[in-house]
């Protein structure tokens, strides 16, 4: 008797067929949301890490505070605050927007720390060498730091 109830509840083909379009739509929305969160979170994290690399104290302090707060808060709490509390201050948003913004902020906090660790791992000699060749700070970051991590050090040299 219990097995029949289990099969009827969870393996009912009629119910599955009736709700199949909604399930597919939900899977599409979830995939779209995930891609949007990854794109926005990684871009924001990279931007914050690059901004932090200029060593401007107030900006660095704000970025560290942002990263510490959003890494410590559970993402569900951030979603609830954005969706339910922000309308009280006149910033109402849809469920999709609140979820996207909350998860993007959390990912940005984690990504900022990861990119910041990558920036700090560049030896001081490489940044001094870049500066001695006349590279400005923005170009040094793009040319020396990120090219080093993209696998360019494993390419064959022209003399080999």
C-alpha positions, 0 to 999 in steps of 0.5 A, spaced: 500 500 500 505 504 501 509 503 495 503 504 491 502 511 494 509 513 493 509 511 486 503 515 485 506 521 488 513 521 485 512 517 478 505 519 476 506 520 468 500 524 467 502 529 472 509 529 469 506 530 462 501 536 465 507 540 468 512 538 463 512 545 460 513 549 466 518 544 468 522 546 462 521 553 463 523 553 470 530 549 467 531 555 462 530 560 467 535 557 472 540 556 466 539 563 464 540 566 471 546 562 473 549 564 466 547 571 468 550 571 475 556 568 473 558 573 468 556 579 473 559 576 479 566 574 475 566 581 472 564 585 478 570 581 482 575 582 477 573 590 477 574 590 484 580 586 485 583 591 479 581 597 483 584 594 490 590 593 486 591 601 486 592 601 493 587 607 494 586 606 502 578 608 502 577 604 496 581 598 499 577 599 505 570 599 502 572 593 498 575 589 503 568 590 508 564 588 502 568 582 501 568 580 508 560 582 509 558 578 503 562 572 504 559 571 511 552 572 509 548 566 507 546 568 500 538 566 502 539 572 507 541 577 502 536 574 497 530 575 502 533 582 504 533 585 497 526 582 495 522 583 502 526 589 505 528 593 499 521 595 497 520 599 504 525 604 502 522 604 495 527 599 491 522 594 489 525 589 484 522 582 481 524 575 484 529 574 478 532 581 479 533 580 487 536 573 486 540 575 480 543 581 484 544 577 491 547 571 488 552 576 483 554 580 489 556 574 493 560 571 487 563 578 486 565 578 493 568 571 493 571 572 486 574 579 488 578 575 493 580 570 488 583 575 483 586 579 489 590 573 491 592 572 484 594 579 483 598 579 489 602 572 487 605 576 482 613 577 484 615 584 485 620 583 480 615 582 475 611 589 476 618 593 477 620 590 470 614 592 467 614 599 470 622 600 468 619 598 461 615 604 461 608 600 462 603 604 466 599 601 472 593 599 467 597 596 462 602 592 467 596 589 470 593 587 463 599 585 460 604 582 465 599 579 470 594 576 466 598 574 460 602 570 465 596 566 468 593 565 461 599 559 459 603 564 455 609 562 459 608 555 456 609 557 449 615 555 445 620 561 445 622 563 438 629 561 439 627 554 441 
